[in-house]
């Protein structure tokens, strides 16, 4: 009943908005797509990892002084309730030298591909790990964004009154990360709720410049880190004074970040770099004397990448590393965590057929995620995609999902 109500309101809103726009002679554009996405695990008994039907709709209207966009979506699954969401819903105000955007919006920063370094404004939807398209992994936030233009340079300020955390996989999902506990865990989510208040609001700043030889960004902000830090402490039996379990309490902590990114074309090669310094990050530690607690450390996250085209094949590689400053023994994360990404992409039949291979490689734990993909434009607006997600190794960020190798098909019609 609730789903029918929301769908009815959504349909009436779209119909009434379109009618009003037509009566006033204002152009209103509709675009979007319908998609079927089916994934099958390759390991016996070959369960379906996902069967998803999607409707994504963009409703936009722009004049010289104002604009708006509403991006509702529907996810229909075979094993859960219908999901109706709103990815974006904002208003634009255009002035001579600056713009204002107010409402729920996706904001993308940085030059890295497939990783998040200075791209910290929009939180992530990791319920299906890193497998969805990145415009679906990034979730919208309620914010006010102001852009002030100085020639080819832009000064951007984003203020968000409400903290929005990363969406993590549900318990029992094949994408729920492996957590090893020596005793039965009891989860306490009371500290995972951040009260909506002026004190808890977030602020982000960016200066971006587009030059004839190089593009670069300088960014900074004070905000809550989107991924939770796990505080783990023993539960003591008051009679025997022996631990009987572990209390696991996810927490979110405010951090300060400063960094930047750049892109530099050199003939046929494009060099990219991005880096961020974080102050206030919390890491779980098992150091004697502070077992089960969190320690606050500063850390660096940086990337160096290169793009090159050879015989019509687009090639790309990135070196990514996280470094914890003043490292102490017992911290769950390693002092240096190194990842590389590789991309090879080639089109055929006048860009109707695309062959792509993308991969993450974790150098610390010798694990990887390899993603071959084949896309074919069957007709105008209609695309067919076949691919696989192959997890290599048996530990680490990617190796922990070694039993989740899957093949998939996507049928998508864009309008």
N, C-alpha and C positions, 0 to 999 in steps of 0.2 A: 504494500500500500504506500509506504514511504517513497519507494522508487517511482511509482506511478505519479505521485504528487510532484516530485522534483522534475520529472520528464514533462509533465503538463505545464508547469510554470516556465520551464525552459523553452518549450515550443511557443507558448503565448508571448514570451518576451521577445523571441526572435521575430515572430509574425508582426507584433505591434511595432517594433522598432523599424522593421522594413517598410511597413505601411506609412508610418510617420515620415520617414526619410523620403519616400516616393511622393507624398503629398507636398512636402516642402521643396522638392526638386533637388535634394541633397544626395550625392552619390554615396551608396553604402555597398561595400564589397564583401562578398562571402567567398571563402576558400577553405581548403582542408583536405582530409583524406579519409578513406575507409580502408581498413587493413585486417587481414587474417594472418596470425603468427602462430605457427605450430612447431614446437621443439620436442625432440625425442632423445632420451638418454641412450647412449650406445651400450651401456653395460646391462646385462641381464638382470631383471626381467624386462628391460626396455620400457620403463615407464615414460609417460609424457611429462616433460619438465614444465611445459607451458602450452596452453591452448587459449589464445587471447584474440578476441575480436575488438577492434578499436574504431571509434568515430572521433575524429579530431576536427574541430571547427574553428575558423578564424573569422570574426566579424569586425570589420574596420571601417572607419569613417574619418576623413581628414579634410579640413579647409585651410585657409591661409593662417588662421589664428588659433584653431582648436583641433583636436583629434581624439580618437578613442580606439581601443582595441579590447575585445573580449575573446578569450580562447578557452571555451569549455571542451571537455573530453569525456568519453565514456569508455571504460574497459569492461568487457564481458568475459568471464572465465568459466571453465567447466566445473571448477571445484571451490568457488567462493562467490560471495554476493557481487552484484553489479556495482561497479565503482564509478561514481559520477564526481568529476573534479573540475577545478577551475585553475588552469595553469597561469593565465594572466587576465587581468581586468583593470585597465588604467585609463586615465585621462591625460591628454597632452595640451599644454598651453604654449604657444609660440610667440616670442617677442623678438625684438630687433637683433639683440646680441646673445640672448640666452633662451633656453627652453625649460619647462617644468613638466615632469611626469609624476603623477600622483596615483597610487593604487598598487595592486599586486602586479609584479613584473619580474621577468628574468633579466639578470645583469651578468654579462660575460666579460671577464678581464683576462689579460695575459696572452702569451704566444705559444704556450705548450699545448700539445695535442694528446688527449687521452689521460692527462694528469691534472691535478689541481694544486697550483703553487700560490700565485697571487689571485687566482680565480676563486675568491672566498666570499663574495657577496651573496650569491644564490646558493643555498644548501643543496645537498644531493639526495636523490632517491636511490638507495642501494638495496632495495628489496629483491632485485634480480642481479645483484652484484654490479659489474661494469658492463653488462651485456646490452641493455637498451641503447637506443640512439641518444647522443649526448643532449639533444634538445629535450629529451624526456627525463634524463638523469638529473638535470638541473631543475629545481623547483622554484616557483616564484615566491617572492617575499613582499609583504606590505611595506611600502617605502615611499619617500619623497625624493626624487632625483632631480638635481638642477645641473644643467650644462651651460657653461659660459664660454663663448667662442672668441678666440683671439687669433684671427687669420686662420692658419692651418692647425692651430693648437686649440685644445679643449681642456677646460678645468671642470671637473665633475665632482659633485658632492652628493652622497647618498645618506639619508637618515632613515633608519628603520625603528619604529617604536616597539616592535614585537620581535622577539627572538624566535627563529624557526630552526629546529635542529635537523640533522640528517635523519632520513627515514631508514631504519635498519630492518633486516629480514625478521619476519615473525618466527617465534619459537616453533620448531618442527619443520621449517622450510629447508630445502636442500641447499639454500644459500646462507643459512645461519652459520656464522663463523665458529670454528672449533675452539672451544674454551676448555682447558684441562684444569680440573679441580681435584685436589687430594681428598676433599670431603664433600658431602652433598651440599650444593649451593642453595641459598635462599635469597631471592632477589628483592631489593627494596628500591622502588622507583620514586620515593618521596623527594629525593634531592635532584631528580632529573627534570623537575618542573621549575621553569624560570618565570617568575611573576612579571606580568606586563606592567612596566612602570617607566617613568622618565629616567630613573637611575639605571635601569637595565636596558635602555635603548642602545642602538648601535650606530656608529658613524664611520663612513668610508670616504676616502678622498683619492682622486686620480688626476694627474696631469698627463695628457697624451699629446704627442707631437708627430706630425707627418711631414717629413722632409723629402727632398729629392733624392737623398742618398740613404737615409735611415729613418725608420719609425721607432719610437720608444715611448714607454710609459713609466711614470713614477707614482707609486701608490702607497697608501698607508691607511690605518684604521684602528679603532678600538671596538671590539666585538666579542661575543661568546664563540668559542671554538665549536664548530658544528658537530664534531664527533665526540661521544662521551668518553670520559676517563673513568675507569672502573676502580672504585675503592673496595678492597677485599679485606675483611677482618674475620677472625675466628669467633664462633659462637661457643661460649663456655658453659658447660653443665655446672650449675651452682653447687651440686652435691659432690660430684667427683672431681670438679675443677679441671676436667678434661675437655678438649674441643670436640664438639659433636657435629659441627657443620661450619659453613662459611657464609657470611653475610656479604652479598655482592650489591654494591650501591653505585649505579651509574651517576656521574656528576658532570655538569657543564661549567666551564671556568672562563672568565673574561681574559682575553689576550690582547696584546698590542702588536701590530705588524707593520713593517716598513719594507718596501722592496721595489722592484721594477722589472721591466722586460724590454727587449729590443729585437728588431728584425733588420738585417742588413743584406741587400742583394749585392752579389759580386759576380757579375757576368751571368753564367748559368747556374751559380750556386747561391742559395739563400741561407745565411747564418742566423740562427735564432738563439736567444738566451733569456733566462728568467730566473729570478731569485727573490727570496723573502726571508727576513729575520723575524722570528717570533719570540716575544717575551711573555711569560706566564703560562706556557704549556705545562700540563701535568701528566706525569708518567707513573705507571704502577711499578712498585719496587718490592723485592723480597729481601732487601738488605737487612742483616741481623740488627735487631733493635728497633726497626721501623717496619717490620714485616706486615704486609697487608695495607700499607699506607701509600699515599701518593707523594711524589717529590716534584717540586716546581723547577723547571729548567728552561733556559733559553735554547733555541735551536734554529738551524739554518735549513732551508729547502731550496734547491737550485737545479737548473737544467741548462744543458747546452745541446743545441740541435742543428741539423743541416738538412736542407732539401736540395735535390738535384734531379734533373730529368736526363735520362740516357736512352737513346733509341726509342723515344716515345713512352718510356716507363718512368713514372714519377717515383722517386726513391726518397725516403726520409729516415733519419735515425736520430734518437735522443738519448742523452746520458742524464739520468736523474739521480739525485742523492739527497738524503736527509742526514744531518749531523747534529747530535746533541752536545752542547757545550758543557764543560765541567762535568763530564760523564762520571758516574759512580757505578761500581760493581753492584749487581742486583737489579738494575733497571731492566724491565721486561724487554724493551726495545734495545736493539743493538746501537752502538755508538754511531756507526755509519751504516745506513741501509741504502743499497745501490740497486737501481732498476734501469734497464734499457728498453727502448721501444724501436721497432722496425716496421716500415711500411713500403710496400711495392704495389703500384696500381697502374693498370694499362687499359685503354679502351680499344674496342674493335667495332667494325661495322658502323663507322661514323658516329661514335659515341652512343650506339644503341646497346652494346655489350661491354660490361666492365668486369675485369678480373682483379681481385684485390687480395693481398695477404698482409695482415697486421698482427703484430705480436708484442707481448710484454715478456721480459726476461728478468727474473729476480736473481741477481748475482750472489747475494748472501746465502741463499738457500737452494740455489740451482733448480729453481722452478720456473714455469712459464705458462702463459696463456697464448695460444696460437689460434688466429681467427681467419681462415680462408673464406672468401665470399665471391659469389658470381651473381651479377645483376644484369637483367635483360629488360629493355623497354619493349614490351610486346606490342603496345599500341599507344596512341597519344594519351598520356596520363596514367597508363596501366603498366606497372612494373612487377616483375617476378624476381625474387631473390632467394638463392639457395646458399647455405653456408654451414660452417661447423665452429664449435667452440671447444678446443682441445686443451685440457689442463695437464701439464707435465710436472713430475716431481711428486713427493708425498708429504711435504711440509712447506711452510711459508704462505705468503698471501695468496698465491695461485695454486700451489701444490696441495693445500688443504682440501681443494675441490677435485682431487684426482678421480673421484668416482662420478663426477658430473659432466663428463664428456658428452657432447650432444650434437646432433645435426638438426637443421631447421629449414623451414620454408616460409616465405612471406609473400603474400599477394596484396598489392597496394594499388588503389585507384585514387589519384589526386585530382581535385577539381577546383 
